[in-house]
Structures are given as C-alpha cells and as structure tokens.
Amino acid sequence: MGWRFRKSLSLGKGIRLNVGKRGLGLSAGVKGLRVGFGNRGVYTSAGIPGSGLYTVNYFGRGSKYSGKIITKSGSSLGGVFILILGIIGFIFAISIPAVGFPLLIIGGVAYYFWSKQPKQRARRKLAKARKFFNQQNYDEAITLLKEANELDKENYDVIRLLGGVLHNSEKYDKAIEYLKSFIASNSTDIETQIILANCFYKTKQYKEAIGILQKLPENFELNLKVIQLLGVCFAAQKQFDLAINVFKKAPLQKRNLDDDLVEIHYNLALIYEESGDKNNALKHFKRVYSENINYKDVAQKVENLEK
C-alpha cells in the first residue's frame, strides 16, 4: 500500500498553502467553494461544509476529441500560465489587494495578446468549422479550415478535418493532399487511411488505394469497409478473381445483414454477373433481395436472371 502525505497550512483570509507528496499548491475561497492550482493543474472545488461531500474539477480535463487526433500545433502552456497568473491574482486580491489587482490586470492583458496569436485564432476557426461540419455545411467549414491552415500549418486537427470535409464534398483530388499530409504525421489513424483510399478509388487511382488497404490490420471494427473498398478496386481493374476472394473474407453467412454486408453481397453479385457466372450472381442478388427488396436495382436484377 502506498503512503500519502498532505498538509494544508492557512495563510489567512481564506488562503491555504497545500503541501503534498508531489509538490506544493495554493488555493483560496470560503468553506464549500475554493479555487486553486497544484501539480495536477488549475482546479475548482465545491461541496457541502461538514458533510464530507465535495467535487473537484480540473481545467483542461474534458472528454477527448472523438477523432482521436493528437494536435501538433504546439502546447497550450501559454494559456495555462495565464490562467495560473489569474488565479494567483485572485488569491492575492483577497488578502493583498495592492498585489492581487495588478496581477489580475496583467493576466487580462496577457490573455488578450495570447488570444490574438495565429495558433489560437486557428483553434477558434477550427471549433467553428466543426460546428458547420456537423451541420453538413461543408462550404463554410472549408472556408474556415483553409483560413485556419494558413494561420497554423502544423495544426493537424485542421488538416485532418479539412481532408474529411473535402472528401464529403466529393472534392477527392483536393482531399488527397491534406489526408496524405495528416497520415504522414499520424500513420496509425486507420479511419483516415480508409478515407484516403476511397479518394484514390474515386479518382481511379486503384493501385494507390489497394496499397493502403492491404496494409491495414484485418481485425478491427471498420474491416468490412476495407473489404468492400478493396474488392471494388480489384473489380474496377477487371481482376474479378481477386475481387471475389476479397469479398469472401466477409461473414457472408450471417442471418441478419447490416448495410455493409448488403453492399458486399450486391457487389459480389455484380462481379459474378459480369464474369458470366449467373448462378452465383442470382444467389447473391437474392440474398440482398430477401433483406431489402428496394435496394438499388436488385429486384430488376433478380427478375432478369430468373428468366
């Protein structure tokens, strides 16, 4: 069992010096509500006096970005320093106003100039662009992201999202440039590699797409999308035997088909039909037909092959 050491020393007027195993901290406030900073960062704490119930919230420890992107545009230590300066100013404003208020003013001025830096402006534009992206307003998102990219060339959140928005806007040639740049810095992002491979497929650069897809691991949640995309790349090059082998890696015997499996069955049927194997083509068209009679032209396909 690890031993812990913590002691809190009162400095008067609600100010406490906290001494722990990992370092020093300073806090200020009243019973039930305090603000301070320590080795884990800046925090606020609130609770019910005498009850033992309280909560502590640290700044900058919110939920992770869902895209799992690591921003390489430099750390936000400047912002943290300014925040700490403001906390110190607040603490001293309670006990020594002559010291505290000038610190608060200095912190405010520092924050103003810090917020005007190109990297911070780029982050604000990125935040706005994400809102437009979620609303599928891609033109506005692209404009903001290009402006953000000009402000901070090393913000890879901007680069990745810009590539994704251009992809969704079917501007595949332009998307390739940004997606390749992002992957060069984050080669483990599988989802972005699939998006890049799809851009290559859409622009008929099949070998480039195949080269990306064949290097991806097989056991992951997006594997069906890889199978689908790899299969249609081989089919586009008239390599039907290779396309069939790829599609057969999918769990085609599953009773309930999701959208990915329906599409795989349909494309496998198209390949069999084009290669002259009508029996297998009909088999897979019927599998789609049994799941969704209105899927593309599957009803017509079944009718024609049963004649």
C-alpha positions as a Markdown table, in Angstrom:
| # | Residue | x | y | z |
|---|---|---|---|---|
| 1 | Met | 0.0 | 0.0 | 0.0 |
| 2 | Gly | 1.4 | 3.4 | -1.0 |
| 3 | Trp | 1.7 | 6.1 | 1.7 |
| 4 | Arg | 0.3 | 9.6 | 1.0 |
| 5 | Phe | 1.3 | 12.9 | 2.7 |
| 6 | Arg | -0.8 | 16.0 | 2.6 |
| 7 | Lys | -0.9 | 19.1 | 4.8 |
| 8 | Ser | -2.8 | 22.3 | 4.5 |
| 9 | Leu | -1.5 | 25.5 | 6.0 |
| 10 | Ser | -3.7 | 28.5 | 6.5 |
| 11 | Leu | -2.2 | 31.8 | 5.3 |
| 12 | Gly | -5.1 | 33.8 | 6.5 |
| 13 | Lys | -8.2 | 35.3 | 4.8 |
| 14 | Gly | -9.2 | 32.0 | 3.1 |
| 15 | Ile | -5.8 | 31.3 | 1.6 |
| 16 | Arg | -4.2 | 27.9 | 2.1 |
| 17 | Leu | -0.9 | 26.5 | 1.2 |
| 18 | Asn | -1.2 | 22.8 | 0.3 |
| 19 | Val | 1.8 | 20.6 | 0.8 |
| 20 | Gly | 1.7 | 17.1 | -0.7 |
| 21 | Lys | 4.0 | 14.3 | -1.7 |
| 22 | Arg | 4.0 | 15.6 | -5.3 |
| 23 | Gly | 4.5 | 19.2 | -4.6 |
| 24 | Leu | 3.0 | 22.5 | -3.5 |
| 25 | Gly | -0.3 | 24.1 | -4.2 |
| 26 | Leu | -2.2 | 27.3 | -3.4 |
| 27 | Ser | -5.9 | 27.8 | -3.0 |
| 28 | Ala | -8.4 | 30.5 | -1.9 |
| 29 | Gly | -12.0 | 30.8 | -1.1 |
| 30 | Val | -14.6 | 30.0 | 1.6 |
| 31 | Lys | -15.9 | 26.8 | 3.0 |
| 32 | Gly | -17.7 | 24.9 | 0.3 |
| 33 | Leu | -16.1 | 26.8 | -2.6 |
| 34 | Arg | -12.5 | 27.1 | -3.5 |
| 35 | Val | -10.2 | 27.7 | -6.5 |
| 36 | Gly | -6.5 | 26.9 | -6.7 |
| 37 | Phe | -3.7 | 25.2 | -8.5 |
| 38 | Gly | -1.2 | 22.4 | -7.8 |
| 39 | Asn | 0.8 | 19.7 | -9.5 |
| 40 | Arg | -2.3 | 18.5 | -11.4 |
| 41 | Gly | -3.2 | 21.9 | -12.7 |
| 42 | Val | -5.8 | 24.6 | -12.0 |
| 43 | Tyr | -9.0 | 23.4 | -10.3 |
| 44 | Thr | -12.2 | 24.4 | -8.5 |
| 45 | Ser | -13.7 | 22.5 | -5.6 |
| 46 | Ala | -17.2 | 22.7 | -4.3 |
| 47 | Gly | -19.0 | 20.8 | -1.5 |
| 48 | Ile | -21.4 | 20.9 | 1.4 |
| 49 | Pro | -19.5 | 22.0 | 4.6 |
| 50 | Gly | -19.4 | 19.3 | 7.3 |
| 51 | Ser | -20.9 | 16.6 | 5.1 |
| 52 | Gly | -17.7 | 15.2 | 3.6 |
| 53 | Leu | -19.3 | 15.6 | 0.1 |
| 54 | Tyr | -17.4 | 17.6 | -2.4 |
| 55 | Thr | -16.3 | 17.6 | -6.1 |
| 56 | Val | -13.1 | 18.8 | -7.7 |
| 57 | Asn | -12.9 | 19.8 | -11.4 |
| 58 | Tyr | -9.6 | 20.4 | -13.2 |
| 59 | Phe | -9.4 | 22.8 | -16.2 |
| 60 | Gly | -8.4 | 21.2 | -19.5 |
| 61 | Arg | -9.5 | 17.6 | -18.5 |
| 62 | Gly | -12.7 | 17.3 | -20.5 |
| 63 | Ser | -13.7 | 14.5 | -22.8 |
| 64 | Lys | -11.2 | 13.5 | -25.6 |
| 65 | Tyr | -11.8 | 14.6 | -29.1 |
| 66 | Ser | -13.7 | 11.7 | -30.8 |
| 67 | Gly | -11.4 | 11.7 | -33.9 |
| 68 | Lys | -8.6 | 10.6 | -31.6 |
| 69 | Ile | -6.3 | 13.2 | -33.2 |
| 70 | Ile | -3.2 | 14.5 | -31.4 |
| 71 | Thr | -2.8 | 18.2 | -32.2 |
| 72 | Lys | 0.8 | 19.0 | -33.1 |
| 73 | Ser | 0.4 | 22.8 | -33.2 |
| 74 | Gly | 2.3 | 23.3 | -30.0 |
| 75 | Ser | 1.1 | 23.1 | -26.4 |
| 76 | Ser | -1.2 | 25.5 | -24.7 |
| 77 | Leu | 1.3 | 26.2 | -21.9 |
| 78 | Gly | 0.9 | 29.9 | -22.5 |
| 79 | Gly | -2.8 | 29.7 | -21.8 |
| 80 | Val | -2.3 | 27.6 | -18.7 |
| 81 | Phe | 0.4 | 30.1 | -17.4 |
| 82 | Ile | -2.0 | 33.0 | -17.9 |
| 83 | Leu | -4.8 | 31.1 | -16.2 |
| 84 | Ile | -2.5 | 30.4 | -13.2 |
| 85 | Leu | -1.5 | 34.0 | -13.2 |
| 86 | Gly | -5.1 | 35.0 | -13.0 |
| 87 | Ile | -5.7 | 32.5 | -10.1 |
| 88 | Ile | -2.8 | 33.9 | -8.2 |
| 89 | Gly | -4.1 | 37.4 | -8.8 |
| 90 | Phe | -7.5 | 36.4 | -7.5 |
| 91 | Ile | -5.9 | 34.8 | -4.4 |
| 92 | Phe | -3.8 | 37.8 | -3.6 |
| 93 | Ala | -6.7 | 40.2 | -4.4 |
| 94 | Ile | -8.4 | 38.7 | -1.3 |
| 95 | Ser | -5.5 | 39.1 | 1.1 |
| 96 | Ile | -3.2 | 41.7 | -0.5 |
| 97 | Pro | -5.2 | 43.8 | -3.0 |
| 98 | Ala | -2.2 | 46.0 | -3.8 |
| 99 | Val | -0.5 | 42.9 | -5.3 |
| 100 | Gly | -3.5 | 40.9 | -6.5 |
| 101 | Phe | -5.3 | 43.5 | -8.6 |
| 102 | Pro | -2.2 | 44.4 | -10.7 |
| 103 | Leu | -1.7 | 40.7 | -11.3 |
| 104 | Leu | -5.3 | 40.4 | -12.5 |
| 105 | Ile | -4.8 | 43.3 | -14.9 |
| 106 | Ile | -1.5 | 41.8 | -16.2 |
| 107 | Gly | -3.2 | 38.5 | -16.6 |
| 108 | Gly | -6.1 | 40.1 | -18.6 |
| 109 | Val | -3.7 | 42.0 | -20.9 |
| 110 | Ala | -1.6 | 38.8 | -21.4 |
| 111 | Tyr | -4.7 | 36.8 | -22.2 |
| 112 | Tyr | -5.8 | 39.4 | -24.8 |
| 113 | Phe | -2.5 | 39.3 | -26.7 |
| 114 | Trp | -2.2 | 35.5 | -26.3 |
| 115 | Ser | -5.7 | 35.0 | -27.8 |
| 116 | Lys | -4.6 | 37.1 | -30.9 |
| 117 | Gln | -1.7 | 34.7 | -31.7 |
| 118 | Pro | -2.1 | 32.8 | -35.0 |
| 119 | Lys | -2.3 | 29.4 | -33.3 |
| 120 | Gln | -5.1 | 30.5 | -31.1 |
| 121 | Arg | -7.0 | 32.1 | -33.9 |
| 122 | Ala | -6.6 | 28.9 | -35.9 |
| 123 | Arg | -8.1 | 26.9 | -33.0 |
| 124 | Arg | -11.1 | 29.2 | -32.8 |
| 125 | Lys | -11.7 | 28.8 | -36.5 |
| 126 | Leu | -11.4 | 25.0 | -36.2 |
| 127 | Ala | -14.1 | 25.0 | -33.4 |
| 128 | Lys | -16.4 | 27.0 | -35.7 |
| 129 | Ala | -15.6 | 24.7 | -38.7 |
| 130 | Arg | -16.5 | 21.6 | -36.6 |
| 131 | Lys | -20.0 | 23.1 | -36.0 |
| 132 | Phe | -20.5 | 23.7 | -39.7 |
| 133 | Phe | -19.2 | 20.2 | -40.5 |
| 134 | Asn | -21.8 | 18.6 | -38.1 |
| 135 | Gln | -24.5 | 20.7 | -39.8 |
| 136 | Gln | -23.2 | 19.4 | -43.2 |
| 137 | Asn | -22.5 | 23.0 | -44.2 |
| 138 | Tyr | -19.3 | 21.9 | -45.9 |
| 139 | Asp | -18.6 | 25.2 | -47.9 |
| 140 | Glu | -18.5 | 27.3 | -44.7 |
| 141 | Ala | -16.4 | 24.6 | -43.0 |
| 142 | Ile | -13.9 | 24.5 | -45.9 |
| 143 | Thr | -13.5 | 28.3 | -45.9 |
| 144 | Leu | -12.8 | 28.4 | -42.1 |
| 145 | Leu | -10.4 | 25.4 | -42.2 |
| 146 | Lys | -8.4 | 26.9 | -45.1 |
| 147 | Glu | -8.1 | 30.1 | -43.1 |
| 148 | Ala | -7.0 | 28.1 | -40.0 |
| 149 | Asn | -4.5 | 26.2 | -42.1 |
| 150 | Glu | -2.9 | 29.4 | -43.3 |
| 151 | Leu | -2.6 | 30.6 | -39.7 |
| 152 | Asp | -1.1 | 27.4 | -38.4 |
| 153 | Lys | 0.4 | 25.0 | -40.9 |
| 154 | Glu | 1.2 | 22.5 | -38.1 |
| 155 | Asn | -2.3 | 22.1 | -36.7 |
| 156 | Tyr | -3.1 | 18.5 | -37.7 |
| 157 | Asp | -6.6 | 18.6 | -36.4 |
| 158 | Val | -7.3 | 21.3 | -39.0 |
| 159 | Ile | -5.5 | 19.3 | -41.8 |
| 160 | Arg | -7.4 | 16.1 | -41.0 |
| 161 | Leu | -10.8 | 17.7 | -40.8 |
| 162 | Leu | -10.2 | 19.7 | -44.0 |
| 163 | Gly | -9.3 | 16.5 | -45.8 |
| 164 | Gly | -12.5 | 14.9 | -44.5 |
| 165 | Val | -14.7 | 17.8 | -45.4 |
| 166 | Leu | -13.3 | 17.9 | -48.9 |
| 167 | His | -13.9 | 14.1 | -49.2 |
| 168 | Asn | -17.5 | 14.5 | -48.1 |
| 169 | Ser | -17.9 | 17.3 | -50.6 |
| 170 | Glu | -16.7 | 14.9 | -53.3 |
| 171 | Lys | -13.6 | 17.1 | -54.0 |
| 172 | Tyr | -11.4 | 14.0 | -53.9 |
| 173 | Asp | -8.3 | 15.4 | -55.6 |
| 174 | Lys | -8.1 | 18.2 | -53.2 |
| 175 | Ala | -8.8 | 16.0 | -50.2 |
| 176 | Ile | -5.9 | 13.7 | -51.1 |
| 177 | Glu | -3.3 | 16.4 | -50.4 |
| 178 | Tyr | -4.5 | 17.1 | -46.9 |
| 179 | Leu | -5.2 | 13.5 | -45.9 |
| 180 | Lys | -1.7 | 12.4 | -47.0 |
| 181 | Ser | -0.2 | 15.2 | -45.0 |
| 182 | Phe | -2.1 | 14.1 | -41.9 |
| 183 | Ile | -1.2 | 10.5 | -42.3 |
| 184 | Ala | 2.5 | 11.4 | -42.7 |
| 185 | Ser | 2.3 | 12.7 | -39.1 |
| 186 | Asn | -0.1 | 10.1 | -37.7 |
| 187 | Ser | 0.3 | 6.8 | -39.5 |
| 188 | Thr | -1.8 | 4.8 | -37.0 |
| 189 | Asp | -5.1 | 6.5 | -37.8 |
| 190 | Ile | -6.9 | 3.8 | -39.7 |
| 191 | Glu | -10.1 | 5.7 | -40.4 |
| 192 | Thr | -8.2 | 8.5 | -42.2 |
| 193 | Gln | -6.3 | 5.9 | -44.2 |
| 194 | Ile | -9.6 | 4.4 | -45.4 |
| 195 | Ile | -10.9 | 7.9 | -46.4 |
| 196 | Leu | -7.7 | 8.5 | -48.3 |
| 197 | Ala | -8.1 | 5.1 | -50.0 |
| 198 | Asn | -11.6 | 6.0 | -51.0 |
| 199 | Cys | -10.4 | 9.2 | -52.5 |
| 200 | Phe | -7.9 | 7.3 | -54.6 |
| 201 | Tyr | -10.7 | 4.9 | -55.7 |
| 202 | Lys | -13.0 | 7.7 | -56.7 |
| 203 | Thr | -10.2 | 9.3 | -58.8 |
| 204 | Lys | -9.4 | 5.9 | -60.4 |
| 205 | Gln | -6.0 | 5.6 | -58.7 |
| 206 | Tyr | -6.7 | 2.0 | -57.9 |
| 207 | Lys | -3.2 | 0.8 | -57.2 |
| 208 | Glu | -2.6 | 3.6 | -54.6 |
| 209 | Ala | -5.9 | 2.6 | -52.9 |
| 210 | Ile | -5.0 | -1.1 | -52.9 |
| 211 | Gly | -1.6 | -0.3 | -51.5 |
| 212 | Ile | -3.1 | 1.4 | -48.5 |
| 213 | Leu | -5.9 | -1.1 | -47.8 |
| 214 | Gln | -3.7 | -4.2 | -48.0 |
| 215 | Lys | -1.5 | -2.8 | -45.1 |
| 216 | Leu | -4.4 | -2.3 | -42.7 |
| 217 | Pro | -5.0 | -4.9 | -39.9 |
| 218 | Glu | -7.9 | -7.3 | -40.5 |
| 219 | Asn | -9.3 | -7.4 | -37.0 |
| 220 | Phe | -10.8 | -4.0 | -36.4 |
| 221 | Glu | -14.3 | -2.5 | -36.4 |
| 222 | Leu | -14.0 | -1.0 | -39.9 |
| 223 | Asn | -12.8 | -4.2 | -41.6 |
| 224 | Leu | -16.0 | -4.6 | -43.6 |
| 225 | Lys | -15.5 | -1.2 | -45.2 |
| 226 | Val | -11.9 | -2.2 | -46.1 |
| 227 | Ile | -13.1 | -5.5 | -47.7 |
| 228 | Gln | -15.8 | -3.6 | -49.6 |
| 229 | Leu | -13.4 | -0.9 | -50.9 |
| 230 | Leu | -10.6 | -3.4 | -51.7 |
| 231 | Gly | -13.0 | -5.6 | -53.6 |
| 232 | Val | -14.4 | -2.8 | -55.8 |
| 233 | Cys | -10.8 | -1.6 | -56.5 |
| 234 | Phe | -9.9 | -5.1 | -57.9 |
| 235 | Ala | -13.2 | -5.2 | -59.8 |
| 236 | Ala | -12.6 | -1.8 | -61.4 |
| 237 | Gln | -9.3 | -3.3 | -62.8 |
| 238 | Lys | -11.2 | -6.3 | -64.1 |
| 239 | Gln | -9.4 | -8.6 | -61.7 |
| 240 | Phe | -12.6 | -10.5 | -60.8 |
| 241 | Asp | -10.9 | -13.5 | -59.2 |
| 242 | Leu | -9.1 | -11.2 | -56.7 |
| 243 | Ala | -12.2 | -9.2 | -56.0 |
| 244 | Ile | -14.2 | -12.4 | -55.3 |
| 245 | Asn | -11.5 | -13.7 | -52.9 |
| 246 | Val | -11.6 | -10.4 | -51.0 |
| 247 | Phe | -15.4 | -10.3 | -50.7 |
| 248 | Lys | -15.4 | -13.9 | -49.5 |
| 249 | Lys | -13.5 | -12.8 | -46.4 |
| 250 | Ala | -16.7 | -11.1 | -45.2 |
| 251 | Pro | -19.1 | -13.0 | -42.9 |
| 252 | Leu | -21.5 | -13.7 | -45.8 |
| 253 | Gln | -23.4 | -16.4 | -44.0 |
| 254 | Lys | -24.7 | -14.1 | -41.3 |
| 255 | Arg | -28.5 | -14.3 | -41.0 |
| 256 | Asn | -29.0 | -10.6 | -40.3 |
| 257 | Leu | -27.2 | -8.3 | -42.7 |
| 258 | Asp | -26.1 | -4.8 | -41.9 |
| 259 | Asp | -25.7 | -2.1 | -44.6 |
| 260 | Asp | -22.0 | -3.1 | -45.2 |
| 261 | Leu | -22.8 | -6.8 | -45.8 |
| 262 | Val | -25.8 | -5.9 | -48.1 |
| 263 | Glu | -23.4 | -3.8 | -50.2 |
| 264 | Ile | -20.8 | -6.6 | -50.3 |
| 265 | His | -23.4 | -9.2 | -51.4 |
| 266 | Tyr | -24.6 | -6.8 | -54.1 |
| 267 | Asn | -21.2 | -6.0 | -55.4 |
| 268 | Leu | -20.2 | -9.7 | -55.3 |
| 269 | Ala | -23.3 | -10.5 | -57.4 |
| 270 | Leu | -22.3 | -7.8 | -59.9 |
| 271 | Ile | -18.9 | -9.3 | -60.3 |
| 272 | Tyr | -20.3 | -12.8 | -60.8 |
| 273 | Glu | -22.8 | -11.4 | -63.4 |
| 274 | Glu | -20.0 | -9.6 | -65.3 |
| 275 | Ser | -17.8 | -12.7 | -65.3 |
| 276 | Gly | -20.6 | -14.8 | -66.7 |
| 277 | Asp | -21.4 | -16.8 | -63.5 |
| 278 | Lys | -25.2 | -16.3 | -63.5 |
| 279 | Asn | -26.0 | -18.9 | -60.8 |
| 280 | Asn | -23.7 | -17.3 | -58.2 |
| 281 | Ala | -24.9 | -13.8 | -59.3 |
| 282 | Leu | -28.5 | -14.8 | -58.8 |
| 283 | Lys | -27.7 | -16.3 | -55.4 |
| 284 | His | -26.2 | -13.1 | -54.0 |
| 285 | Phe | -28.8 | -10.8 | -55.6 |
| 286 | Lys | -31.5 | -12.9 | -53.9 |
| 287 | Arg | -29.7 | -12.6 | -50.6 |
| 288 | Val | -29.9 | -8.8 | -51.0 |
| 289 | Tyr | -33.5 | -9.1 | -52.3 |
| 290 | Ser | -34.5 | -11.1 | -49.2 |
| 291 | Glu | -33.1 | -8.3 | -46.9 |
| 292 | Asn | -34.2 | -5.2 | -48.9 |
| 293 | Ile | -36.4 | -5.5 | -52.0 |
| 294 | Asn | -35.9 | -1.8 | -52.7 |
| 295 | Tyr | -32.1 | -1.9 | -52.6 |
| 296 | Lys | -30.8 | -0.2 | -55.8 |
| 297 | Asp | -31.9 | -2.3 | -58.9 |
| 298 | Val | -31.8 | -5.7 | -57.1 |
| 299 | Ala | -35.4 | -6.5 | -57.9 |
| 300 | Gln | -34.8 | -6.0 | -61.7 |
| 301 | Lys | -31.6 | -8.0 | -61.5 |
| 302 | Val | -33.3 | -11.0 | -59.9 |
| 303 | Glu | -36.2 | -10.8 | -62.4 |
| 304 | Asn | -33.7 | -10.7 | -65.4 |
| 305 | Leu | -31.6 | -13.6 | -64.2 |
| 306 | Glu | -34.6 | -15.8 | -63.4 |
| 307 | Lys | -35.9 | -15.6 | -67.0 |
